[in-house]
């Protein structure tokens, strides 16, 4: 059982649920021994960075827009021991993350929240926000990097948003386990913007 300082709020699909998806797109192609840089987007206080660190992924950075979340995560003993870095950043402007410095970017529910926010406020430019977000992810990813997006939204909602700017080669699978019906998208950068 987690101590209060290690209490987590993973709302859907814990590490064990995602392990087959991670195995295919993160663990096997980017083994811990290669020291890949893993970027968690809108990480809140998920346990997944800690779970990855405990199997050897020591080069991780988590970003969230909430100052309180970032301060809380930095204060935890486990994050310090495992060397997980936390930054407070706007997901659409990852200015502190250098271009082509990330091997794997991971989003679990962050894009879902962008979609949900737009349904509450018609003045929010959901497509524009997501387009900016995806362009920033493309910028920070290495050319052979991977963007993993886990979503509870239906593919017919998510896939057009991911495809809109023609940045990605997209693979999708239905994820098993967890407490919600979810989908995993694995995106690779297109070479020279060519269609694929």
Residue pairs with C-beta under 8 A, 6 or more apart in sequence:
2 8
2 47
5 75
5 76
5 77
5 78
6 47
6 50
6 76
6 77
6 78
7 45
8 45
8 46
8 47
9 44
9 45
9 46
10 46
10 47
10 48
10 108
11 109
12 108
12 109
12 152
12 178
12 179
12 180
12 182
13 108
13 150
13 175
13 177
13 178
13 179
13 180
13 182
14 47
14 48
14 51
14 178
15 22
15 47
15 48
15 51
15 52
16 177
17 175
17 176
17 177
17 178
18 48
18 108
18 150
18 175
18 184
19 27
20 176
21 148
21 150
21 173
21 175
21 184
21 186
22 148
24 186
25 104
25 146
25 148
25 184
25 186
26 38
26 104
26 106
26 146
26 148
27 55
29 146
30 36
30 38
30 103
30 104
30 146
32 55
32 56
32 57
32 58
33 56
35 58
35 59
36 57
36 59
36 103
36 104
37 59
37 60
37 61
37 101
37 102
37 103
37 104
38 49
38 52
38 57
38 59
38 60
38 61
38 102
38 103
38 104
38 105
38 106
39 60
39 61
39 62
39 63
39 97
39 102
39 104
39 105
39 106
39 140
40 46
40 48
40 49
40 60
40 61
40 62
40 63
40 106
41 63
41 91
41 105
41 106
41 107
41 110
41 137
42 63
42 64
42 65
42 91
42 107
42 109
42 110
42 113
43 49
43 62
43 63
43 64
43 69
43 73
43 86
44 64
44 66
44 69
45 69
45 72
45 73
46 108
48 106
48 108
49 60
49 62
49 79
49 82
49 84
50 78
50 79
50 82
50 84
52 60
53 60
53 82
53 83
53 84
54 82
58 82
58 83
60 83
60 84
60 85
61 84
61 85
61 86
61 87
61 97
62 73
62 84
62 85
62 86
62 87
63 86
63 87
63 88
63 89
63 91
63 94
63 97
64 70
64 86
64 88
64 89
65 88
65 89
65 90
65 91
66 88
67 88
70 86
70 87
70 88
73 79
73 84
73 86
74 80
74 86
79 86
87 96
87 97
89 95
89 96
89 97
91 110
91 133
91 136
92 129
92 132
92 133
92 136
93 132
93 136
94 136
94 137
94 139
94 140
97 140
98 140
99 139
99 140
100 139
100 140
100 141
100 142
100 143
100 145
101 140
101 142
102 140
102 141
102 142
102 145
103 141
103 142
103 145
103 146
104 145
104 146
104 147
104 148
105 137
105 140
105 141
105 145
105 146
105 147
105 148
106 147
106 148
106 150
107 147
107 148
107 149
107 150
107 151
108 150
109 150
109 151
109 152
111 130
111 133
111 149
111 151
111 153
111 158
111 161
112 151
112 152
112 153
114 126
114 129
114 130
114 133
115 126
115 130
115 153
115 157
115 161
117 124
117 126
118 124
118 125
118 126
118 129
127 161
127 164
130 161
130 164
131 164
131 165
134 161
134 162
134 165
134 167
134 168
135 165
135 167
137 147
138 147
138 167
138 168
138 189
141 147
141 189
143 189
143 191
144 188
144 189
145 188
145 189
146 186
146 187
146 188
147 168
147 185
147 186
147 187
147 188
148 184
148 185
148 186
148 187
149 158
149 162
149 184
149 185
149 187
150 175
150 182
150 183
150 184
150 185
151 158
151 182
151 183
151 185
152 180
152 181
152 182
152 183
153 183
154 183
155 172
155 183
158 183
158 185
159 170
159 172
159 185
162 168
162 170
162 185
162 187
163 170
166 190
166 193
166 195
167 187
167 189
167 190
167 193
168 187
168 188
168 189
168 190
169 187
169 188
169 189
169 190
169 196
170 185
170 186
170 187
171 185
171 186
171 187
172 183
172 184
172 185
172 186
173 183
173 184
174 181
174 182
174 183
174 184
175 182
175 183
175 184
190 196
